[in-house]
Amino acid sequence: MYDLRSDTITLPTKAMREAMAYAEVGDDVYHEDESINKLEQMAASMVGKEESIFVPSGSMGNLIPLYINGGRGNEVLCDSNSHIIQHEVGSVASIAGTLAIGIPTEKGILDAQTIESHIKRGSYDLATSTLIEVENTIGGITYPLQTLKEIRELADSYDMSVHMDGARFWNAVVATKEDPKEIAAQADTMTFCISKGLGAPVGALLCGTSQFIEKARSVRKMLGAGMRQAGILAAGGIYALTHNIERLEDDHRRAMKIAQTLKKTTWAQFDIEDVHTNIIFFSVKHTNASKIEQVFEQHDIRCFAMGDCVRFVTNLNLDDDDIDQICTIIESIDEKEFTS
Ligand SMILES: Cc1ncc(COP(=O)(O)O)c(C=O)c1O
């Protein structure tokens, strides 16, 4: 079975496991876990922020800034298909207490002008827009740096914060070849995951100013995620940041190869220009997503159904030979299989 459902399915390699096994550990709630301290310093310096905090998941890395910079009586402006609205169990409302305003976009990329038209201020009966959230990459699409700079300027002019859900931030960096610090500078806070394409088993890093991270430590504890000897996990992250960023280029090249193969079929429908990184979304005419999933499953390919599309995500577990096999399978699929 070739598993293209997500890059979250990646398994720690032997070398990563060895690094984890011999990690120095301590009680992180007392800041005494040397591996976590090292990972947090490394992450902050790589994205040009003052500090970072290790959190167990990308979802928590988003929830903490929503809680601190959103909060009750306030609202966060984001794309209507953003992960924080669609895939985090409503924690933006139920835990952060913030009203999420989902702005419809064609491909997930917000722009300053559209955001500005949604900003609310200055009336006793309106929630205050205090936060803008951008997801980079979103559906594998990278944010243009210029768009992020315009959003940053807009946020400054309204005294709002920007949070970047950079679950796949390093895919964006590798694909655009832009300076990670310059991308991250357009957001006050940003989260990147180590447990997706980078291949570590657990975790994300939430990065921001020292003042923000101090508050974040307290909110993380409130959420029950003050971790103790979690340096074993952090060591996987250190290994991932040291060894697995450049290789994301392989995942992107492989995704493009699959995309080109899909494009030659009579049945796959998608815009190849949207394949910037390791993710391909496509639909099949007159076929619902669960049927598409079923057809691929019969051909030993696992994909992920989302709405009326399915998603293929290339990842560390698949090499060039696997991709060649996947392409051969795609070429062999007859359009009629989707209707039978
Ligand atoms: C864009 C995006 N943000 C956040 C997350 C949440 O990460 P986690 O599953 O570690 O909570 C994901 C997970 O797939 C994601 O794709």
The ligand as an SDF file (V2000), in Angstrom:
LIG
                    3D

 16 16  0  0  0  0  0  0  0  0999 V2000
   -2.2770   23.5140    8.2370 C   0  0  0  0  0  0  0  0  0  0  0  0
   -2.3020   22.7490    9.5140 C   0  0  0  0  0  0  0  0  0  0  0  0
   -2.2980   23.4090   10.6650 N   0  0  0  0  0  0  0  0  0  0  0  0
   -2.3160   22.7740   11.8520 C   0  0  0  0  0  0  0  0  0  0  0  0
   -2.3290   21.4080   11.9170 C   0  0  0  0  0  0  0  0  0  0  0  0
   -2.4250   20.7340   13.2590 C   0  0  0  0  0  0  0  0  0  0  0  0
   -1.3450   19.9440   13.5540 O   0  0  0  0  0  0  0  0  0  0  0  0
   -1.5150   18.7380   14.6280 P   0  0  0  0  0  0  0  0  0  0  0  0
   -2.1390   17.6140   13.9020 O   0  0  0  0  0  0  0  0  0  0  0  0
   -0.0940   18.4940   15.0580 O   0  0  0  0  0  0  0  0  0  0  0  0
   -2.3580   19.2590   15.7300 O   0  0  0  0  0  0  0  0  0  0  0  0
   -2.3320   20.6610   10.7310 C   0  0  0  0  0  0  0  0  0  0  0  0
   -2.3850   19.1740   10.7750 C   0  0  0  0  0  0  0  0  0  0  0  0
   -2.4450   18.4840    9.8020 O   0  0  0  0  0  0  0  0  0  0  0  0
   -2.3240   21.3500    9.4980 C   0  0  0  0  0  0  0  0  0  0  0  0
   -2.3660   20.6870    8.3340 O   0  0  0  0  0  0  0  0  0  0  0  0
  1  2  1  0
  2  3  1  0
  2 15  2  0
  3  4  2  0
  4  5  1  0
  5  6  1  0
  5 12  2  0
  6  7  1  0
  7  8  1  0
  8  9  2  0
  8 10  1  0
  8 11  1  0
 12 13  1  0
 12 15  1  0
 13 14  2  0
 15 16  1  0
M  END
$$$$
